[in-house]
């Protein structure tokens, strides 16, 4: 049994590859804007979500600066520390949102 299996495996591995072009040619495939209906609506929604997200990040940044200054003036060290953390989070969130849009634009424009 094992000998027959070994002979079959050797014969399959030694056989030449099939001729006739192989499989389909995937080198000429590009994006098709007509493939997904209403992609303009989805793009508009993504831009609105990006705008809202950046607006929220800006408001958090502004609130963090206000709390940082008022906490420093009032002597509340914990307020200042929390405000610094919120400012850092808002900055990282803004960078992440903006770079996500730029990366997506780059991906969709590469041909």
C-alpha positions in Angstrom: 0.0 0.0 0.0 2.7 2.5 1.0 4.8 1.5 -2.0 1.9 2.2 -4.4 1.3 5.6 -2.7 4.9 6.5 -3.0 5.0 5.5 -6.7 1.8 7.6 -7.3 3.2 10.6 -5.5 6.5 10.4 -7.4 4.7 10.2 -10.7 2.6 13.2 -9.9 5.6 15.3 -8.8 7.6 14.3 -11.8 4.8 15.1 -14.3 5.4 18.3 -16.4 3.1 21.3 -15.7 0.0 21.6 -17.9 0.5 23.6 -21.0 -2.0 26.0 -22.7 -1.4 29.2 -20.7 -2.2 28.0 -17.2 -4.9 30.0 -15.4 -6.5 33.4 -16.0 -4.4 36.5 -16.5 -4.8 38.8 -13.5 -2.2 41.4 -14.6 -4.7 43.6 -16.5 -7.3 43.9 -13.7 -8.1 47.5 -12.7 -10.7 49.2 -10.5 -14.1 49.5 -12.1 -16.2 52.4 -10.9 -19.4 51.0 -12.4 -19.0 47.7 -10.4 -20.4 49.1 -7.1 -23.6 51.2 -7.4 -23.7 54.6 -5.6 -20.0 54.8 -4.7 -20.4 58.6 -4.7 -22.8 58.4 -1.8 -20.4 56.2 0.2 -17.5 58.6 -0.5 -19.6 61.6 0.6 -20.5 59.8 3.8 -16.9 59.0 4.5 -15.9 62.6 4.0 -18.7 63.8 6.3 -17.6 61.3 8.9 -14.0 62.5 8.6 -15.1 66.1 9.0 -17.2 65.3 12.1 -14.3 63.3 13.6 -11.8 66.1 13.0 -14.3 68.5 14.5 -14.6 66.4 17.6 -10.9 66.1 17.9 -10.5 69.9 17.6 -13.2 70.4 20.3 -11.4 68.0 22.7 -8.1 69.7 22.0 -9.6 73.1 22.7 -11.3 71.8 25.9 -8.0 70.2 27.0 -6.2 73.5 26.6 -8.9 75.4 28.6 -8.9 72.8 31.4 -5.0 72.7 31.4 -4.8 76.5 31.9 -7.6 76.7 34.4 -6.2 73.7 36.3 -2.8 75.3 36.4 -4.2 78.6 37.6 -6.4 77.0 40.3 -3.6 74.7 41.5 -5.4 71.5 40.5 -2.5 69.3 39.3 -4.8 66.4 38.5 -6.8 68.6 36.2 -3.7 69.7 34.4 -2.5 66.1 34.0 -5.9 64.9 32.6 -6.0 67.8 30.3 -2.5 67.0 28.9 -3.7 63.4 28.3 -6.8 64.7 26.5 -4.7 67.0 24.3 -2.4 64.1 23.4 -5.4 61.9 22.6 -7.0 64.6 20.4 -3.8 65.1 18.5 -3.2 61.4 17.9 -6.9 61.1 16.9 -6.6 63.9 14.4 -3.5 62.5 12.9 -5.0 59.1 12.6 -8.2 60.4 11.0 -6.3 62.6 8.5 -3.8 59.9 7.6 -6.5 57.3 7.1 -8.1 59.5 4.5 -4.8 60.2 2.8 -3.9 56.4 2.8 -7.4 55.5 1.4 -7.0 58.2 -1.3 -3.6 56.8 -2.2 -4.8 53.2 -2.3 -7.7 54.1 -4.6 -5.6 56.2 -7.0 -2.8 53.7 -7.5 -3.3 52.0 -10.8 
